[in-house]
Amino acid sequence: MPTSKIKSMQPPARATIADVAREAGVSKATVSRFLNHRETLLTPDIASRVEVAIAALAYSPSPMAQALKRGRSRLIGLVVADVTNPFSVAVLRGAEKACQEAGYLLMLFNLGNDSRCEGKAIEALSAYQVEGFILNTLGGDAGAAADAARHGKPVVLVDRRHQDMQADFVSLDNAGAVQMALRHLVTAGYRELLFVSEPIKDVSSRMEREAAFRSVVSDPKSSISDLHGQTFESLADTADALDDALRCLRQRAHGRLPGVISSNAVVTLRVVASMARLGWRLGADVGLVGFDDTEWSPYIGPGLTTIAQPTDELGRLAAGCLIERLKGLDLPLRQILLSGRLLPRGSSVPQVAKIIPAR
């Protein structure tokens, strides 16, 4: 039986400027002049030969190399703590739009919620000659961001502060948003409350939200004497602990309406999953207001009441602040806090007649 030879199907090597020069019979400097639109320095015959060689070899100059020759990469680095969080994705979209409109490209580095990678992210993006950084990180490695600033790279922080770091900061008004959620739950009649968050320590946005929650539920001047609240820190692999926390919430309520505020969309899904495991109904058995309005929020149960963050605007403003710095504008440091928006749905509508004591 005849044997057949299998040839490897490797893509052809990309043509270089040296290949074009050799094909056209000119120097690399001549090709470079042509590529930089300096045809007036060339005779029509030489310009035509270079043009034909470029077409024959399908040569495409590297945008990065051309940018670096001009001293500008037109790249902006964006570092996010967790790309699976819908908030991060939405901020990315807003920043990307603003960058494209200004002639910049965005490079993304996802930390995967590992603060140990913050330094690696700055180092990796710096290797690509990014001109500045937008950081939505855990804030656990202030030295990493400070290194970027020390190298003359402007930095804008989104949502999370870095201790002692002087930089433009763009965020939701966290205290105002928590107060909005609490007013809504209290007005609906919920009195025993639980604030559920991912681990809070050293993450400024979580700290601000939890502090705002505690300041309201423990206010001795409050006119609502039977309002109580606690905090629970949720981890991805501790579903049983969250189930227990919700059971304790209903037991503490003693027939009063229990309610939950979840600190982001990731936690909201965990709370919803926990209630499904427990066989409870949103709104009727436990009220719920979650941070971040996702595409799926209206379709879970009776609909999830949410605090919508202006994520697109946050991304746009962060990119805009950075681009102004890159243009050389000498502006005082800015702190921009945007308001959230309450979107009430069925998860915060109580049905008092159907409330039954937790077992």
C-alpha positions in Angstrom: 0.0 0.0 0.0 1.5 3.3 -1.0 2.2 5.7 1.8 1.3 9.4 1.8 3.4 12.1 3.3 1.6 14.5 5.6 3.0 18.0 5.3 2.7 20.4 8.2 0.3 23.2 7.3 2.2 26.1 8.9 1.2 29.6 8.0 3.8 31.5 5.9 6.2 33.7 7.8 5.0 37.4 8.0 6.8 39.6 5.5 9.3 42.1 7.0 10.5 45.5 5.9 13.7 43.8 4.9 11.7 41.4 2.6 10.0 44.4 0.9 13.4 46.2 0.4 14.9 43.1 -1.2 11.8 42.6 -3.4 11.9 46.2 -4.6 15.7 46.4 -4.8 16.0 49.3 -2.5 17.2 50.0 1.1 15.1 49.5 4.2 15.4 53.3 4.8 13.7 53.9 1.4 10.8 51.5 2.3 10.5 53.4 5.7 10.3 56.7 3.9 7.5 55.3 1.7 5.6 53.9 4.7 5.8 57.2 6.5 4.2 59.0 3.5 7.4 60.8 2.5 7.1 59.8 -1.2 8.4 63.3 -2.2 11.9 62.1 -1.2 11.6 59.2 -3.7 11.5 59.2 -7.5 8.2 58.0 -9.0 9.9 54.8 -10.2 11.3 53.9 -6.8 8.0 54.7 -5.1 6.1 52.5 -7.6 8.6 49.6 -7.0 8.1 49.7 -3.3 4.3 49.9 -3.6 4.3 46.8 -5.9 6.6 44.9 -3.5 4.3 45.7 -0.5 1.3 44.4 -2.4 3.1 41.3 -3.7 4.3 40.3 -0.2 1.0 41.4 1.5 3.3 43.4 3.9 1.6 45.1 6.8 3.6 47.3 9.1 3.3 46.7 12.9 1.1 49.4 14.4 3.1 48.9 17.7 6.4 49.5 16.0 5.2 52.5 14.1 3.7 54.0 17.3 6.9 53.5 19.3 8.9 55.2 16.6 6.7 58.2 17.1 7.2 57.9 20.9 3.6 57.0 21.5 2.0 53.6 21.9 -1.6 54.9 22.1 -2.3 52.0 24.5 -4.0 52.3 27.9 -3.8 49.5 30.5 -6.9 48.4 32.4 -6.5 46.1 35.4 -9.7 44.6 36.9 -10.1 42.5 40.0 -12.6 40.0 38.5 -13.7 39.9 34.9 -16.5 37.5 35.9 -18.1 40.3 37.8 -20.7 42.1 35.6 -19.6 45.4 37.1 -16.1 45.0 35.7 -17.3 44.1 32.3 -19.7 47.1 32.1 -16.9 49.5 33.2 -14.6 48.0 30.6 -17.2 48.7 27.9 -17.5 52.4 28.9 -13.8 52.9 29.1 -13.2 51.2 25.8 -15.7 53.5 24.0 -14.0 56.6 25.4 -10.6 55.3 24.5 -11.6 54.5 20.9 -13.2 57.9 20.4 -9.9 59.5 21.5 -7.7 57.2 19.3 -6.5 54.9 22.1 -6.7 51.1 22.5 -7.4 49.4 25.8 -5.4 46.4 27.1 -7.0 44.3 29.8 -5.4 42.4 32.6 -7.7 40.3 34.9 -6.5 39.6 38.4 -9.0 36.8 39.1 -9.4 38.3 42.6 -5.8 37.6 43.5 -4.2 40.7 45.0 -0.8 39.0 44.6 -1.0 39.6 40.8 -1.4 43.4 41.0 2.4 43.9 40.6 2.6 41.4 37.8 -0.3 43.2 36.0 1.5 46.6 36.1 4.8 45.0 35.0 3.2 43.1 32.1 1.3 46.1 30.8 4.3 48.3 31.2 6.2 45.9 28.9 3.7 46.8 26.2 4.5 50.5 26.7 1.0 51.5 27.8 0.8 55.2 28.4 -1.3 55.1 31.5 -3.4 52.8 33.8 -7.0 52.5 34.8 -7.1 50.4 37.9 -10.2 48.5 39.3 -8.2 46.3 41.6 -8.5 44.9 45.2 -6.1 47.6 46.4 -4.1 45.1 48.3 -0.8 46.1 46.7 -0.5 49.9 46.8 3.2 49.6 45.8 2.3 48.2 42.4 0.2 51.2 41.4 2.7 53.6 43.0 5.4 52.0 40.8 3.4 52.9 37.7 3.0 56.5 38.9 6.8 56.8 39.7 7.6 55.8 36.1 5.6 58.8 35.0 2.5 56.8 34.0 -0.7 58.5 35.0 -3.2 56.4 37.0 -6.9 56.6 37.5 -8.6 54.5 40.2 -12.1 53.1 39.6 -14.4 52.0 42.5 -11.5 51.0 44.8 -9.0 53.3 46.5 -5.4 52.5 47.1 -4.2 53.6 50.6 -2.2 56.8 50.5 -2.1 56.9 46.7 -2.7 60.3 45.1 -4.6 59.7 41.9 -7.9 60.6 40.2 -10.7 58.5 41.6 -14.0 57.6 40.0 -16.7 55.7 41.9 -20.3 55.2 42.9 -21.4 57.2 45.9 -21.4 54.0 48.1 -22.8 55.6 51.2 -25.7 57.2 49.3 -26.5 54.0 47.5 -26.7 51.9 50.7 -28.9 54.5 52.3 -31.1 54.4 49.3 -31.4 50.6 49.6 -32.1 50.8 53.3 -34.8 53.4 52.9 -36.5 51.3 50.4 -36.5 48.1 52.5 -37.6 50.0 55.7 -40.4 51.7 53.8 -41.6 48.3 52.6 -41.7 47.1 56.2 -38.5 45.0 56.5 -36.9 45.4 59.9 -34.3 42.6 60.5 -31.6 43.2 57.9 -28.5 41.4 56.7 -25.7 42.9 54.6 -24.0 40.2 52.6 -20.6 41.0 51.0 -17.5 39.3 49.7 -14.6 39.6 52.2 -14.5 43.2 53.2 -11.0 43.9 54.6 -8.9 46.3 52.7 -11.4 46.6 49.8 -12.5 50.3 50.0 -15.9 50.0 48.2 -16.9 47.0 50.4 -15.7 48.8 53.5 -17.7 52.0 52.6 -20.9 50.1 51.9 -20.7 48.0 55.1 -19.9 51.1 57.2 -22.9 52.9 55.7 -25.1 50.0 56.5 -23.9 49.8 60.1 -24.3 53.5 60.6 -27.9 53.4 59.7 -29.0 50.2 61.5 -27.1 51.1 64.7 -28.1 54.8 64.8 -29.4 55.6 68.3 -31.2 58.6 66.9 -33.2 56.5 64.5 -37.0 56.8 64.7 -37.3 53.1 63.8 -36.7 51.4 67.2 -37.1 47.8 66.0 -34.5 48.1 63.1 -31.6 45.7 63.5 -28.9 44.5 61.2 -25.8 42.3 60.9 -23.1 41.7 58.3 -22.1 38.4 56.7 -19.1 37.8 54.5 -19.7 35.3 51.7 -17.1 33.1 50.1 -17.6 31.2 46.8 -17.0 27.8 48.4 -19.1 28.3 51.6 -22.7 27.9 50.4 -23.7 26.1 53.6 -22.5 29.1 55.7 -24.7 31.4 53.7 -27.7 29.1 54.1 -27.1 29.2 57.9 -26.8 33.0 57.9 -30.2 33.3 56.1 -31.8 30.9 58.6 -30.4 32.9 61.5 -31.8 36.1 59.9 -35.3 34.7 59.8 -35.0 33.4 63.4 -33.8 36.8 64.6 -36.8 38.4 62.9 -39.3 36.6 65.2 -42.2 37.1 62.7 -41.0 40.6 61.5 -40.0 41.0 57.9 -36.3 40.0 57.2 -34.4 41.7 54.4 -31.0 41.4 52.7 -28.7 43.8 50.9 -26.2 42.1 48.7 -23.1 44.1 47.8 -22.7 43.1 44.2 -24.1 40.9 41.4 -21.9 37.9 42.3 -23.2 37.9 45.9 -26.8 38.5 44.7 -26.6 35.2 42.7 -25.3 33.4 45.8 -28.2 34.8 47.9 -30.8 33.8 45.2 -29.2 30.3 45.0 -29.3 29.9 48.8 -33.0 30.9 48.9 -33.7 28.3 46.2 -32.0 25.7 48.3 -34.0 26.7 51.3 -37.3 26.8 49.4 -38.0 30.4 50.2 -39.7 33.1 48.2 -38.1 36.4 47.3 -40.0 39.2 48.8 -42.4 37.1 50.8 -40.0 35.1 53.0 -36.9 37.4 52.6 -36.7 40.8 50.9 -33.7 41.4 48.7 -32.0 44.5 47.2 -28.8 43.9 45.3 -26.1 46.1 44.0 -25.7 46.1 40.2 -28.5 45.8 37.7 -27.7 42.9 35.3 -29.5 41.8 32.2 -30.9 38.9 34.2 -32.1 40.9 37.2 -35.7 41.4 35.9 -36.2 37.6 35.2 -35.2 35.9 38.5 -38.2 35.1 40.6 -40.5 38.1 40.8 -37.7 40.3 39.6 -34.7 41.5 41.6 -34.8 45.0 43.1 -31.4 46.5 42.4 -29.2 49.6 42.8 -28.1 50.3 39.3 -24.6 51.7 39.0 -23.8 54.1 36.1 -21.1 51.7 35.0 -20.8 53.0 31.4 -20.3 56.5 32.7 -17.8 55.4 35.4 -15.7 53.8 32.6 -16.0 56.8 30.3 -15.1 59.2 33.1 -12.1 57.2 34.2 -10.8 57.0 30.6 -11.5 60.7 30.1 -9.6 61.7 33.3 -6.6 59.6 32.1 -6.6 60.9 28.6 -6.6 64.5 29.9 -3.5 63.7 31.9 -1.9 62.1 28.8 -2.6 65.3 26.9 -0.5 67.1 29.5 -3.3 68.9 31.3 -2.1 69.9 34.8 -5.2 69.5 36.9 -5.8 69.1 40.6 -6.6 65.5 41.7 -10.2 64.7 41.3 -12.7 62.5 43.2 -15.8 61.9 41.2 -18.7 60.1 42.9 -21.8 59.3 40.9 -25.3 58.4 42.2 -26.9 55.0 41.9 -30.5 54.4 40.8 -33.0 52.3 42.6 -35.0 49.9 40.4 -37.7 48.3 42.5 -39.1 44.9 41.6 -40.8 42.0 43.3 -37.9 40.8 45.5 -38.6 43.7 47.9 -42.4 43.4 47.9 -43.5 41.8 51.2 -46.5 39.5 51.5 -47.2 39.7 55.2 -50.1 37.3 55.2 -47.8 34.5 53.9 -44.9 35.0 56.3 -44.3 31.9 58.3 -41.7 31.4 61.1 -38.5 29.8 60.1 -38.0 26.2 61.2 
